[in-house]
Amino acid sequence: MENITIHYQNKPIYPIVLSDSFDMIPQLTRRIGAEGRKVCIVSDSNVAPLYLDEVIRLFGTCCQVFHFVFPAGEANKNLETVNQLYEVLIRAHLERGDFLAALGGGVTGDLTGFAAATYLRGIRFVQIPTSLLAQVDSSIGGKTGVDFRSWKNMIGAFHQPSFVLSCSRSLLSLPDREYLSGLGEIVKHGLIRSDTYYQWLKNHREQILNRDLAVMTEMILQSDHIKQAVVENDPQEKGERAVLNFGHTIGHAIEKLEKFSKLHGECISIGCCAAAFLSMKRGMITEENYMDIVRTLESFRLPVKVCPRDYKAEDIVRTSKSDKKMDQGKIRFILLQGIGNAVIDHSVTDEEILSAAGSVICQEPVEAGR
């Protein structure tokens, strides 16, 4: 078992516990003073059949338990699902001293956190992430939110969890595509803050792809430490925390234009290639650096290009301007000033974004039926 504590203004806020089981749930619940309270476990239709009964049993040793299960998928991360959850909470008479538990991936964590931030003007919640992407990214830092129509994460709030419990065993049940998607954010962590970690990932590629539990735990721990350092310095994304959005400007645009048919980490991988291309064009990294980034992402079985059917590079530029990362009408673009050193840039032009978007679009036509 490994522990990390997130601090804010030099005060401990919440622990992140890495374990190979969910058995710490009763102990962590008592530690936050929630014994005897009501808890509503929120999960989706993919995760609930695997782990909900076990988690209900564990919470049931110290709490009165309710649950809410919604259909899996980004398409259900919206206000309508939140409204359904509110009704469950109201009918169960959850009070301000009670709490929610997010059991699942990033969609579940974001949605549950937003509901907790807004129900009764804010109640506690805990994160029990079961996907790799959630364990290294969305469960840490207090960002919550839902999509609004076709705009990703446009409605949300900063609301910190009371604890995060990441169970490495849950990663063994992930479909290959879901597991690999999480590696998109993990490689990003190395690119933005640690060339040493980036090299470690490359050196342990086979163990990572084979889901070696010890190596996965070390990988999650190192990624969590990187995110910890960034979010502690900038808890509400007013400055440095924006570097975590490396690859996200173009990645989010592609995710939207693909109508969420591609997973988040897949789109971030493509976006990282585009941002690395622009960094190379500006002379901030070498061509060798750029090609190594592309090859590394490919070696982790992640996409590095997109083959659109009904949109062009110009549409990626236009869509990127509806992203929440705008600042006074200009995009806060994240570039690399060398491997392991991401910087925020407000001077990237539409022409440069167009060139970066074009670099990740397939040149050959897509075959009919593909």
MARKOL-999295 format. One record per residue (C-alpha): residue in one letter; x, y, z. Coordinates in steps of 0.1 Angstrom, whole numbers, plus 2048, in hexadecimal, padded with zeros to 3 digits. Example, Ala and Ser with C-alpha at 12.3 -4.5 7.8 and 13.67 -1.06 7.14 Angstrom:
a87B7D384E
s8897F5847
END
This chain:
m800800800
e80D8237F7
n800845804
i8028687F7
t7F4886808
i7E78A47F5
h7EE8C5806
y7E08E8801
q7F2906810
n8088ED823
k7EB8DC833
p7E18B782C
i7C08B6819
y7BB891810
p7CE87180B
i7D385C7EC
v7D68387F5
l7E381E7DC
s7DA7FB7E5
d7D37D97D5
s7B07D77E4
f7937EC7F0
d7977E0814
m7A2802821
i77F81181B
p77280D83F
q79381A84E
l794838837
t76F84083D
r774840862
r79385685E
i77F87184D
g765870869
a749861853
e742842868
g71C83E86D
r714857850
k70284F830
v716849810
c7098477EC
i7208337D6
v71F83F7B2
s72B827797
d72481F772
s716801761
n7387F3758
v7497F677A
a72B7EE791
p7287C9787
l74D7C4790
y7527D77B1
l7327E77BE
d7277CA7D5
e74A7C87E5
v74B7EE7EA
i7287EE7F8
r7327D3811
l7517E681C
f73F808821
g7237F5832
t7397EC84F
c73981185A
c71E824846
q6FB822839
v6FF81B814
f6EB8267F5
h6F68237D1
f6F08327AE
v6FB82278E
f6F983476C
p700828749
a725828741
g735840729
e73E865724
a71C86A714
n70C867736
k723880748
n70989B747
l6F18AF75C
e6D5896756
t6E887B767
v6F1893783
n6CC89B787
q6C487678A
l6DF8737A5
y6D18917B8
e6AF8807BA
v6BF8617C9
l6D18767E3
i6B288A7EB
r69C86B7EF
a6B785B805
h6B887A81A
l6DD87F818
e6E889C82E
r7078B382D
g71A89C844
d71587E82C
f72A87780E
l72C8687EB
a74584E7DE
a75084E7BA
l75782A7AF
g76382878C
g77783C772
g77A860769
v75686575E
t74985877F
g76286C794
d75B88C781
l735888783
t73587D7A8
g74C8997B2
f7368B37A1
a7178A57B1
a7288A67D3
a7348CA7CD
t7108D67C6
y6F98C07DA
l6EF8D47FA
r7098ED7EF
g7248D37F4
i7298B2806
r74789C808
f7518817EF
v76C8677EB
q77D8597CC
i7818347C6
p78F8347A2
t78F813790
s79E81E76E
l7C3826768
l7BA84975B
a7A685177A
q7C0844791
v7DB85B783
d7C7879778
s7A388177E
s7A08747A2
i7BB88C7AD
g7B98B27B0
g7948B97B7
k7898C1793
t7658B678E
g74C8BC772
v7358B0757
d7318B5732
f7188CE725
r7098C2704
s7298BD6EE
w7408D2704
k7568BD71B
n7598C6740
m74A8E873A
i7368E775B
g7488DF77B
a7578E979C
f7778E47B0
h76E8CC7CD
q7898B77DE
p7828937E8
s78688880C
f79B86B801
v7A68587E2
l7A98327E2
s7B98237C3
c7B87FD7C0
s7D27F07A8
r7BF7CF7A6
s7A27E0794
l7B97E8777
l7BB7C376F
s7967C3765
l7997E174D
p7947DA728
d7B57DF715
r7A97FF705
e7A080F726
y7C1805736
l7D5813719
s7C1833719
g7CE83A73C
l7F283872F
g7EB85771A
e7E986C739
i80685974A
v81E86072D
k81288472E
h81D887752
g84187D749
l84189572C
i8368B3740
r84A8AF761
s863892761
d87A886745
t88686B75F
y86385E762
y85E85F73D
q87D84A738
w871832754
l85082D741
k863824722
n87A80C735
h85C7FA745
r8467F9727
e8427D3725
q8397D074A
i8207ED747
l80F7DE729
n80E7BC73A
r7FE7CD759
d8197C1772
l8097CC793
a8297D77A3
v8337EC785
m8107FB781
t8108057A6
e8328167A2
m825827782
i806834793
l81A8407B1
q83285479B
s816863786
d80386C7A6
h82287D7B4
i825892794
k80089D796
q8038A37BB
a81F8BC7B6
v80C8CF79B
v7EA8D17AC
e7F98DA7CE
n80A8F87BE
d7EA9037AC
p7CB8F37BA
q7B29077A5
e7C5908784
k7CE92D784
g7F1927778
e809909778
r7EE8EE779
a7E68F6755
v8048E274B
l7F08C3752
n7DC8CC733
f7F98C471C
g7E98B36FE
h7C68BC709
t7BF8DA6F3
i7BF8C66D2
g7B78A66E5
h7968B36F3
a78D8C26D1
i7928A06C0
e77F88F6DC
k7618A56D5
l7648A36AF
e76687D6B2
k74587F6C6
f75786E6E4
s75C84E6D0
k78184F6DA
l78C84C6FE
h79A86A710
g7BD85C713
e7BD8546EE
c7B58776E5
i7CF8856FD
s7E986F6ED
i7E187E6CB
g7E08A16DB
c80289B6EB
c8108936C8
a8018B36BA
a80F8C86D7
a8318B86D4
f8318C06AE
l82A8E46B6
s8458E46D0
m85D8D66B6
k8538F069C
r85A90C6B6
g87D8FD6BD
m8748F46E1
i87B8CF6DC
t8908BE6C1
e8828A96A5
e89188B6B6
n87D8946D6
y85E8976C2
m8628766B0
d86A8646D0
i84A8716E0
v8368646C2
r8488426C3
t84483F6E9
l81E8456E7
e81B82C6CB
s82F8126DF
f8158156FA
r7FB80C6DF
l7EC82F6DF
p7E08426C0
v7F685E6B3
k7E0869696
v7BB86C68F
c7A986366F
p78B87A66E
r76D872658
d75A89365A
y7718AE667
k7928BF65E
a7AF8CF670
e79C8F166E
d7808E1683
i7998D769E
v7A58FB6A0
r7819086A2
t7778EE6BC
s7958F56D2
k7899186D7
s76A90C6E9
d77F8FA703
k780907727
k7A590D725
m7A092F714
d7AE94E725
q7A1970718
g7999616F7
k7BB9506F3
i7C492C6F7
r7DB923713
f7F090A6FF
i8088F2711
l8298EC700
l8498DA709
q86A8EC710
g87C8CB70F
i8708A971C
g8638AC73F
n85E8D273E
a83B8DE733
v835903730
i81591872B
d81492D70C
h7F9948703
s8099516E1
v8009336CC
t7EE93E6AD
d7D292E69A
e7EA92667E
e800913696
i7E39006A4
l7D88F8681
s7FB8EB679
a7FC8D6699
a7D98C8691
g7E38BF66E
s8018AC67B
v7EB89268C
i7D288D670
c7D686E65A
q7E0876637
e7D3856627
p7AE853622
v79A83E63A
e78D81D62B
a768819627
g759806645
r77780D65C
END
